[in-house]
Amino acid sequence: MTTAALGSRALEPGRRYEARLRGLLHPGLPFYTIALLPLFWAMGLGFFTFAIAAVPMGFGLLVMKPIRVPRGMGLWFLFVGWMIASAAMLEPTATRFLSFGLRAVIYIGATIIFLYVYNIPQRYLPTSRILGVVGGLFLFTAVVGGYLGLVLGEVSFATPAWSVLPGSIRDNSFVSDVFRPPFAQTQDFLGFPLNRPAMPFSFTNDWGATLVPASFLAIAAAGHLRRGQRLVPLIALVAAVPMIVSANRGLWIALVVGVVYVTIRRASSGQALMAIRLILVVLLMSAVVLMTPLGDLVGSRTTSDHSFGARSDIYTDVIEAVPESPIIGFGAPLANPDPNRPAIGTHGMFWTALFSQGIPGAFFYAGFWLTMAFRTGVDLRNQQELWLHLAVASALPTMLYYDHLPAALPLMLIAAAVFLRDRRVSEHERVRATAGV
């Protein structure tokens, strides 16, 4: 078969997509539903933002048939299938089915979003628009949610969704946190009350987990700004304050490791000057922090052993429970017999998958992200690809201590979809150029 024929075959799916999509008002419009996160949060549906947004994207995806699927997605589909099958292990109670269902809709919704972004042509949903929406979510979470959390603490309000829930379901603490989320969690493990931001999510760990990939995606988005480039350092500094005050060590570790990784990648690719600039920026921000009261907070948090013992006990509980159902797991995390300790199978997506979906589920989940990190990390061509890769690769360390639901998982899948879509398009353009099409 000739190169020209190969080029023609590669372009055929694109032509079919164009023919179907031309009949729609705006094929890329469903993606912007994600930007309604503030509205969904005010309604008490912030936890379901990405699942809700997946509905119109799912209808849009149907128009794009045949649907392309990139290499490496087999492990993810296996995980989702295993997750659904694990429901067979749930006890027949409303609480257990609710716990499973809340997580299942996020997994399935995130899958739909990934396929939609990967398949939608760039002319209908440019990468700059995708990153712009995600950058807006970063600002709302880190700045708006961060500062309101610092000021209002555990204040919450009766959302519309909370008001229509039956009284029997409201009694569940997890349901209360989801549908009537506080602005922050107030804790005193440093010897004084500390408001740790959670808005627009239910827990400060969810807030921190979301900001890991969101930060890297926001940096990628900043590269598309035509105006306001000078405001980027100021915005970063403003956003850094609630991140530091949150005392969220997992967030700090992930961002520091990410910056070190980027510095090494830049230096190794011959971009020593850019690596030096990045180091100088980090040193400057560190000096600013250390010269303010924030430095004392960072020092206290790094030396505190808060959560280490609790996390160790939870992980031990998971390891001890696995032999009881090693293949299919228990369907969802289980309430801890000790009411003062978190549910078994939480505080780490790897541990959630291991407990809820058994050893195969944990293998599929970790294997998928390892595959995606490798695929997006080879032969990086520009700074945008580097930050997208970092947003994807951040799943690997954070899965050991952060739950990726409800927002970190969809954001990481969006990063992977954008990276792989743009690579696919560039390859098609290369084939066209070679074939003379």
C-alpha positions in Angstrom: 0.0 0.0 0.0 1.4 3.4 -0.9 2.1 6.3 1.4 -0.7 8.3 -0.2 -3.2 5.5 0.4 -2.1 5.4 4.1 -2.6 9.1 4.3 -6.0 8.9 2.8 -7.0 6.1 5.2 -5.8 8.1 8.2 -8.0 11.0 7.2 -11.2 9.1 6.5 -12.4 9.1 10.1 -11.8 12.8 10.3 -14.0 13.4 7.3 -16.8 11.2 8.8 -16.6 13.2 12.0 -16.8 16.5 10.2 -19.9 15.4 8.3 -21.7 14.4 11.4 -20.5 17.3 13.6 -21.5 20.0 11.1 -25.1 19.4 11.9 -24.6 20.4 15.6 -25.0 23.9 17.0 -21.5 23.8 18.6 -19.9 20.4 18.9 -17.5 21.5 21.6 -20.1 23.2 23.7 -20.7 20.2 26.1 -17.2 20.5 27.4 -17.9 23.9 28.8 -20.4 22.4 31.2 -17.3 21.7 33.4 -17.0 25.5 33.9 -20.3 25.4 35.8 -18.6 23.9 38.8 -19.4 27.1 40.9 -23.1 26.7 40.1 -23.1 23.0 40.8 -21.3 23.6 44.1 -23.9 26.2 45.2 -26.7 23.7 44.3 -25.0 21.0 46.4 -23.9 19.0 43.4 -20.2 20.0 43.2 -19.2 16.4 43.8 -21.0 15.4 40.6 -19.8 18.2 38.3 -17.8 16.0 36.0 -20.4 13.2 36.0 -23.1 15.8 35.1 -20.8 17.3 32.4 -20.2 13.8 31.0 -23.9 13.5 30.0 -23.9 16.0 27.2 -20.4 14.9 26.2 -21.7 11.4 26.0 -24.4 12.4 23.5 -21.8 14.4 21.6 -19.5 11.3 21.5 -22.3 9.3 19.9 -22.3 11.6 17.0 -18.5 11.1 16.5 -18.9 7.3 15.7 -16.7 5.4 15.1 -15.0 6.4 18.4 -11.3 6.4 18.4 -9.5 4.7 21.4 -5.8 5.3 22.0 -3.4 2.5 22.9 -3.2 1.8 26.6 -6.9 2.4 27.3 -7.5 -1.4 27.7 -6.2 -1.3 31.3 -8.6 1.5 32.1 -11.6 -0.3 30.6 -10.6 -3.4 32.5 -10.6 -1.3 35.7 -14.0 0.2 35.0 -15.4 -3.3 34.2 -13.9 -4.7 37.3 -15.3 -1.8 39.4 -18.8 -2.6 38.1 -18.4 -6.3 38.8 -17.2 -5.6 42.3 -20.8 -4.3 43.1 -21.6 -8.0 43.6 -19.7 -7.9 46.9 -21.8 -5.1 48.4 -24.0 -5.7 51.4 -27.7 -5.1 50.5 -27.9 -1.8 52.3 -28.7 1.7 51.1 -25.5 3.1 52.5 -23.3 0.6 50.8 -25.0 1.0 47.4 -24.8 4.8 47.8 -21.1 4.7 48.6 -20.5 2.5 45.5 -22.8 4.6 43.3 -21.2 7.9 44.1 -17.8 6.6 43.1 -19.1 4.7 40.1 -20.6 7.7 38.4 -17.3 9.6 38.6 -15.3 6.7 37.1 -17.8 6.3 34.2 -18.2 10.0 33.7 -14.4 10.6 33.6 -14.1 7.8 31.0 -16.7 9.5 28.8 -14.9 12.9 29.2 -11.6 11.3 28.2 -13.1 9.8 25.0 -14.9 13.0 24.1 -11.8 15.2 24.4 -9.7 12.6 22.6 -12.2 12.4 19.7 -13.4 16.0 19.3 -11.6 17.8 16.4 -9.4 20.7 17.4 -11.3 23.1 15.3 -14.4 22.6 17.5 -12.6 22.4 20.8 -9.0 23.9 20.6 -6.5 22.9 23.2 -6.3 26.5 24.4 -10.0 26.5 25.3 -9.7 23.2 27.2 -6.8 24.5 29.2 -8.6 27.8 29.7 -11.6 26.1 31.3 -9.3 24.0 33.5 -7.3 27.1 34.4 -10.5 28.7 35.5 -11.3 25.8 37.8 -7.8 26.1 39.3 -8.5 29.8 40.1 -11.9 29.0 41.6 -10.6 26.2 43.7 -7.2 27.7 44.9 -8.2 31.3 45.2 -11.9 31.6 45.7 -12.3 28.3 47.6 -9.0 28.8 49.3 -9.6 32.2 50.8 -13.3 31.6 51.6 -12.2 28.4 53.4 -9.6 30.3 55.4 -12.2 32.9 56.5 -15.3 30.9 56.9 -14.0 27.6 58.2 -16.5 24.8 58.7 -19.5 27.0 57.9 -21.9 25.3 55.5 -25.4 26.0 54.2 -28.4 23.9 53.2 -28.1 23.5 49.4 -31.1 22.8 47.2 -29.9 19.2 46.7 -29.6 18.7 50.5 -33.1 20.1 51.0 -34.8 17.4 48.8 -32.9 14.4 50.3 -34.9 12.1 52.5 -34.2 12.4 56.2 -32.9 8.8 56.5 -30.2 9.5 53.9 -29.2 12.8 55.5 -28.1 11.0 58.6 -25.2 9.5 56.7 -22.1 11.6 57.5 -20.6 11.1 54.0 -23.8 12.1 52.3 -23.9 15.2 54.5 -20.3 16.1 53.5 -21.1 15.6 49.8 -24.5 17.5 49.6 -23.8 20.1 52.3 -20.0 20.6 52.1 -18.2 23.0 54.5 -15.9 25.7 53.3 -13.1 24.2 55.2 -12.2 21.6 57.8 -11.1 23.1 61.1 -8.4 21.1 62.9 -6.1 21.8 65.7 -3.2 19.3 65.3 -0.7 22.1 65.2 -1.8 23.3 68.6 -4.3 25.9 67.4 -7.5 25.9 65.3 -6.6 25.9 61.6 -9.1 26.3 58.8 -8.0 24.0 56.0 -9.8 24.9 52.7 -12.1 22.3 51.2 -14.4 24.4 48.9 -15.7 23.4 46.4 -15.3 19.9 47.6 -16.1 18.1 50.9 -12.6 17.5 52.4 -9.3 19.3 52.4 -7.6 16.3 51.0 -9.9 16.4 48.0 -9.0 20.1 47.6 -5.3 19.3 47.7 -5.6 16.3 45.4 -7.4 18.4 42.8 -4.9 21.2 42.9 -2.0 18.9 42.0 -3.0 18.2 38.4 -4.9 21.5 38.2 -1.7 23.5 39.0 0.2 21.8 36.2 -2.7 22.3 33.8 -3.0 26.0 34.8 0.7 26.5 34.0 0.1 24.9 30.6 -2.9 27.2 30.1 -0.8 30.3 31.0 1.4 29.6 28.0 -1.6 30.4 25.8 -2.3 33.8 27.3 -1.8 36.7 24.9 -2.5 39.3 27.5 -1.9 39.3 31.2 1.3 37.3 31.2 2.8 39.6 33.7 -0.1 38.8 36.1 0.8 35.1 36.2 3.5 35.4 38.9 1.1 37.5 41.1 -1.7 35.0 40.6 0.7 32.2 41.5 1.7 34.0 44.7 -1.9 34.7 45.7 -2.9 31.1 45.1 0.1 29.8 47.0 -1.0 31.4 50.3 -4.1 29.1 50.9 -2.1 26.1 49.6 0.5 26.7 52.3 -2.0 27.6 55.1 -4.0 24.4 54.2 -1.1 22.5 55.8 -1.6 19.9 53.0 1.7 18.1 52.9 0.6 15.8 50.1 0.0 18.9 47.9 3.4 20.4 48.9 5.3 17.2 48.2 3.6 16.7 44.8 4.3 20.2 43.6 7.9 20.3 44.8 8.6 16.9 43.2 6.9 18.1 40.0 9.1 21.3 39.9 12.3 19.2 40.5 11.2 16.8 37.7 10.6 19.6 35.3 14.0 21.2 36.1 15.8 17.9 35.4 13.9 17.4 32.2 14.7 20.9 31.0 18.3 20.7 31.9 18.7 17.2 30.3 17.2 18.5 27.1 19.7 21.3 26.8 17.4 24.0 28.2 19.8 24.9 31.1 18.8 28.6 31.1 15.1 27.8 31.5 16.0 25.3 34.3 18.0 28.0 36.1 15.1 30.5 35.8 12.8 28.0 37.3 15.1 27.3 40.2 15.4 31.1 40.8 11.6 31.5 40.8 11.3 28.6 43.3 14.0 30.1 45.6 12.5 33.5 45.5 9.0 32.2 46.5 10.6 30.0 49.2 12.4 33.1 50.6 9.1 35.0 50.7 7.4 32.2 52.5 10.2 31.8 55.1 10.3 35.5 55.8 6.6 35.6 56.7 4.5 33.7 59.4 3.9 31.1 56.7 7.4 29.8 57.3 6.6 28.9 60.9 3.5 27.0 59.7 5.4 25.1 57.1 8.0 24.2 59.8 5.4 23.0 62.3 3.6 20.9 59.6 6.7 19.2 58.4 7.7 18.1 61.9 4.2 17.1 62.9 3.3 13.4 62.9 -0.4 14.1 62.5 -2.1 11.6 60.2 0.9 9.3 60.0 -0.4 6.9 62.6 -4.0 7.0 61.3 -2.9 6.4 57.7 -0.7 3.5 58.7 -3.6 1.9 60.6 -6.0 2.3 57.6 -3.4 0.9 55.2 -2.8 -2.0 57.5 -6.6 -2.7 57.7 -6.7 -2.8 53.9 -3.8 -5.3 53.7 -5.4 -7.5 56.3 -8.8 -7.5 54.6 -7.5 -8.3 51.1 -7.2 -12.0 51.6 -10.9 -12.2 52.4 -11.7 -11.1 48.9 -8.5 -10.8 46.9 -10.0 -11.0 43.4 -13.0 -8.7 43.3 -12.7 -6.7 46.5 -15.5 -5.3 48.6 -17.1 -2.9 46.1 -16.5 0.3 48.0 -14.7 1.6 51.1 -16.2 0.3 54.4 -17.1 2.3 57.5 -14.4 1.8 60.2 -15.5 0.0 63.4 -13.7 2.8 65.2 -15.9 5.9 64.6 -12.9 8.1 65.2 -11.0 6.7 62.3 -11.6 7.1 58.5 -13.3 4.5 56.4 -11.3 1.4 55.4 -10.1 1.8 51.8 -9.7 5.5 51.7 -6.8 8.0 51.9 -5.1 6.8 48.7 -6.5 5.8 45.4 -4.3 2.7 45.2 -5.7 1.6 48.6 -9.2 2.4 47.5 -8.8 0.2 44.3 -7.1 -2.6 46.3 -9.8 -2.7 48.9 -12.8 -2.1 46.7 -11.8 -3.9 43.5 -9.2 -6.4 44.8 -5.7 -7.1 43.6 -6.7 -7.1 39.8 -8.4 -3.7 40.3 -5.4 -2.1 41.9 -3.2 -3.6 39.1 -5.4 -2.2 36.4 -5.6 1.2 38.0 -1.9 1.6 38.7 -0.9 -0.1 35.4 -3.0 2.3 33.4 -1.4 5.4 34.9 2.1 4.0 34.6 1.3 3.4 30.9 0.0 6.9 30.4 2.9 8.4 32.2 5.3 6.6 29.9 3.3 7.4 26.7 3.1 11.1 27.5 6.7 11.3 28.7 8.5 10.1 25.6 10.0 12.6 23.2 8.4 15.8 24.6 8.3 18.5 22.0 7.4 21.7 23.8 6.6 23.1 27.2 2.9 22.5 27.0 3.5 18.8 26.5 5.9 18.8 29.5 3.2 20.2 31.8 0.5 18.0 30.4 2.7 15.0 31.0 3.4 16.1 34.5 -0.4 16.4 35.2 -0.7 12.8 34.0 2.3 11.5 35.8 1.2 13.1 39.1 -1.3 10.2 39.4 1.5 7.8 40.3 2.8 9.3 43.6 -0.5 10.8 44.7 -2.4 7.6 44.4 -0.5 6.4 47.4 -1.9 9.0 49.8 -4.8 10.9 47.9 -8.2 9.8 46.7 -8.5 10.9 43.1 -12.3 11.5 43.3 -14.2 13.5 42.6 -12.0 15.9 40.5 -8.4 14.9 40.3 -9.2 11.8 38.2 -11.2 13.6 35.5 -8.5 16.4 35.3 -5.7 13.9 34.8 -7.7 12.0 32.2 -8.4 15.4 30.4 -4.6 16.1 30.4 -3.9 12.6 28.9 -6.7 13.0 26.3 -5.4 16.5 25.2 -1.8 15.3 25.0 -2.7 12.1 23.0 -5.2 13.9 20.7 -2.7 16.6 19.8 0.0 14.0 19.1 -2.4 12.1 16.9 -3.3 15.2 14.9 0.4 16.1 14.4 1.0 12.6 13.2 -1.8 12.9 10.7 -0.4 16.2 9.5 2.9 14.5 9.0 1.3 11.7 7.0 -0.5 14.3 4.8 2.7 16.2 4.2 4.5 13.0 3.2 1.7 11.8 1.0 1.3 15.2 -0.6 -2.4 15.4 0.3 
